[in-house]
Amino acid sequence: MDVIVEASGLVKQYGSGSGAVRALDGLDLVAPAGKVLALLGPNGAGKTTLVRAIATLTRPSSGTLTVAGHDVLRAPEQVRRVIGLAGQYAAVEPALTGLENLRMVARLFGHRRREATLASERVLEQMGLADAGKRLVKTYSGGMRRRLDLGASLVGSPQLLLLDEPTTGLDPRSRSELWVAIEELVATGTDVLLTTQYLEEADRLADLIAIIDHGRLVASGTPDELKTQAGRDVVDVQLADGGDLDRAAAMLGPETVVDRNTQRLTVPVAGGADEMLARAGALSTAGITMTDVALRRPTLDDVFLALTGHPAERDAPEESDSGTGTGSSSGTDQRREMAGDAA
């Protein structure tokens, strides 16, 4: 099996003594070539730290990490020649046109003027932005900016494309458009490693999923394999009155998960529809009013909950290099840093 990324005992620690924080804590991970690997995990799990380590933007404290056979510590310039990176937010210059943005990045990667123009025009076509290439980016929609940012990661024809929460902040239509663009890239042979907090995104795009929590690999496999690990069917119960949540949870049993924001309870069951009806009947008899009851197969949300003990978080801020808050470097700054050695 060809491997595009391999981490063994990978540690990234910030600080020392009692105040030390381990963003990566002995992580072991193998990403096969020719597959889309999605990294799932809550905010602070270490996903962005791992991406930054793969991109040679942060130095691991210990362990080994190789990309396309190149050691990130011994040969960072070789690693930078085979990767492209798109961060959590579109890092494009609104005062330039789409074509000018891509040409700038291509020049940073050492392309001559004509080569940069040809590469930029190719990528605009690839991203479905050819007609908007000569427009100022400040006139683009959020989804168009995100696609342009993704395109900026492709002007160097990377072997591996790193996507750090690529659809953060996008509306559903723009998210769907970006998914299609990523799928088309994969179809042309580009390897993709992406981080996401959207479980449906991983289910749609990934061949393999790795779940990371507290800097360690919790589980990995295909989406179907991971869903099988969650086991039983699940009953979702929506209550009319949030004041009944604790009483209903006690009646449904210790495996019940309570979402107070939506007044919803989720509990795994072994008896299918019969058990669902029995549990709903018991709640009704106790005077608890339900607005919805449903039986469904396990989802990746259930897998995440079963393996980590807590639900996946949504729309959390980007991990910084210290593991807290928002990263300080823009995607353009990161590309300049990477391009310095890749050129």
N, C-alpha and C positions, 0 to 999 in steps of 0.2 A: 504493500500500500504506500503510495506517495503521500508525503505529509507536507503541508504548507506552513503550519505553525505547531511548535511543540514546546510546552513548558513543563519543567520538572522541579518540584520543590521550590517554586518561585515565591519569593518574599519581597515585599516592599514595605519598609518601616519608616515612619516619620517620628522624629524625636527620639528620646532615650529615657531610660529609667521608668518610673511609675507612670509618666505621662506619654509613653510611647504608644503610637497607633500603628497597627498592622493593616494596611489596606489590602495587601495580598499576604496570605498566611499559609505558605507551603502548597501553593496551587499546582496541580498536575492537570495538564490539558493537551489533547492531541486533536488537531484540525486536519482532516484528510484533504488532499488536493481534489479539485473537481466537485466540491460540495459547498453548499451555503451553510455556515455554522452561525447559529444565533446564541448569544450569551444573554441569559435571563437572570434577573436579580433585583432586589429592592435598591433604592438609593443608598449609596455607601457600601454596597456589596463588594466593590472592587472592579466593576466592569470597565469603567473609564480608565482607571489606573492601569489595567491590563492592556487596553488599547494604546494608551500613551507609551507603555513599555515596548509593545510591539513596534510602534512608530518611532522608537528611539528618542522620544521626547522626555522620558523619565528613566532613570537608571535603577534597575532592580538592586535590592540590598543583598540578596543571595539567591541561589538556585541557578538554573539554566533556562535560556529562552532562545530558540532558533526560529528563523523565518526563511522559508525556501532554502533551508540548509545553512544559512548564515547566522552566526552567533551575534546577538544584538550588542553585546559588550565588546567583542573582539573585532567585529566588522560592521559597525553601524552604517558606514557609507554604502556597503553592498546591500544592506537591508533597505535603505532608502531608495535604491534604484528599482526595487521590485514592488513597492507599495504605493497606494494612493490613500489619502485620508480625507474624510468629510466629518466634521465635528457635529455637535448637537444643534448648532444654529448656523444658518446660511451666512458665510463669511465672504460676501461679495461687495464690491465698491459701487454704491448707487449712482455716483456721478459719472461712471463709465458705461459704455454699452456692454451688452453681453459678450460680443466678440472681443472688445478691448479687455474685459476681465480675463477671458480665457487666454488671450495672447500674452498678457502680463505673466500669468502663471507658467505658461509654456516657456517664456523667455527665462523665468527663474530656474526652470529645469534644464536650461542650456540649449534650447532649440534656437537655431538661427531664425532671422526675421521671417523668411518665406516658410520655413518648416513650421514655425509657430502659428502662422496664419492658416496653413493647411490643416494642422492638427486641431485648431480651434474651430474651423468650419466643419470638420468631420464630427467633432463632439457636439456642436450645436445641432447638427442633423440627427445625431444619435439620441439626443435628449428631447427631440421634437421642438426645438427652439430656433430653427433656421430662419423662420419668418420674423422673429423678434430679435435677431442677432445685432441689428444696427440701432435698436432702441435703447435709451438709457435704462439702466436697471431699476431706477427709482419708479419707473412706470410699470414694473412687473408685479404680478400678484405674488403672494407668499409661496404658493406652490411652484411658480416659475422660478423664483429666486432659489428655492431649494434644489430644483433640477439643475439650475446653472451651477450651484455650489457642488453638486454631485459631478457635473461635467468637468469642473475645474480639477477634480481628483483624477480625471481620466486622460488629460492631455499628455501625460507621460507614459500612457499605455501600461498601467501597472499590472503585475501578475496577481497581486492581492489587493482588493479594495476593502478598506476599513471604514465602516459606517457606524458612528457612535450616536445612537438614538436618532436615526435619520428623519423621522417624521414628527419629532417633538414640535408642538405648537401649530401643526397644520390642521385645517378643517378636514372632515371626512373625505370630501371630493379630492382635495389636493393630496391627501395621504394615499388614496387609491391610485391616483395618477403616478405618484412616485413609486409605488409598489410595482406598477406595470413597467416603469423605466428600469427598475432594479432587475426584474425578471428578464427583460430583454438583454441586459448586460450579462447576466448569468448564462443565457442561451448562446452568447458569443464566446463563452469560455473563460470569463473572468471569475476568479475565486473571490468569494465575499465572506467576510466575518463582520457581523453586525451585533450591536448591543441594543436592547429594547426593553421597555417596561410594558409594551402592549403585547399581551399574550396572543391576540389574534394575528398580529404582525408576524410573530415567530411561526405560528401555525401555517400562515399563508406562504412565507418565503423560504423557510429553512428546511434543508434536508436533515440536519442534525441540530439538536438543542443541548446546550450545556447550562445547567442551573448553578449559579454561584451565590453563596451567602457567607457573609463574614470573611471574605477573602479566600474561601475554599470551594472546591468543586463538590457539589452535593449530589448531582446525578447527571447523566448524559445519555442520549439515545435519540432515535427518531421521535417525532411527535406522537405517533401511535404507540411506540414502546413506552414512552413516559406516561401516556394516558392509561395504559394497562396497569402501570404501577399504582395508580390511584385507586384501582380496584372497583369498588361498589358504585352502583348508581347513586345519584344525589337527589334529595328533595329540597326544593326552594320554597320557602313560605314567606309571604309578604303580609305584614300585620297592618291593621287600620290604625292602631294606637301604639305609639312607641313605648308607652308606659307598661305594656304587656310583654316587652321583650325578655326581661329576666325570667319572668314566670314561665313563659313559653319555652325558653331555652332549657330551663330546669326539667320541664316535662319531656322535651325531645331527647335529652341525654347529654353526657359529657363531651361528645364529639361535635356538638352543635357550634357553628361559627355564627357570631352575631355581627351584623353590619348596622350600626345605629343610625348612620346617615340615611340609609334607604329603608330602615325598619324591616330588614330582611334577615331570615335565619336560613342556614344551609346545614344539612345533616346527611351523612352517607347512610344508605340503607341496603340491606341484603335481600329484602322481600319484594322488590319491585313495586308495581302498582298497588298490590294488596296492602303492603306496609305503608305506602303513602296515604292511602285512604284511612287506614287505622289511626295513623298519627294525626291526620287532619281532623278526624272525628273526635279524638280525645281533646284536642285544643278547642273545638267547637263546643263540646260538652262542658268544658271548663269556663265557657263564657268569653273566650278569646276570639275576636273577629278577624278573619283573614280576608284580604282583598285579592290574593292570588296564591295558588298552590300548583307546583309543577314538578314532574319527574323528568330527569334528563341524564344523559350519559356523562361521565367525567370529562372535564375540559382541562386545558393547561393551567387554569386558575386553581382547579382542585389538586392537580399534580403539585403545583408550587406550594399550596397550603399543606399538603400531606408531607412534603419533604422538608419544608423549612419551619413549619409550625405557625406561619403567619401569611396573610394574603400578600400578593404583589402590590406594590405601591404604584400610583399613577401620577404622571406629570410632576415628578419631583425635580428639584434643581440639579444641575450638572455637578458631578463630583469634581472638586478641584484637586490639585496635586497634593494637598494636605488631607484630602478625604472629607473636607467640609466646605460648604458654600459653593460659589460659582467660580469656575476656572478663570484666570486672569488673561490668558493668551487667546487672541482671536484665531480663527481658522487660517486667515491669511498669514498671520505671524508664524503659525505652526508650519504652513507650507514653505514660507521663506526659510525657516530653520532647517526643514527637511531637504529643501532644494539646494542648500549651500553645499552639502556633501554629495548630493545625487548628480549634480551637474558635471 
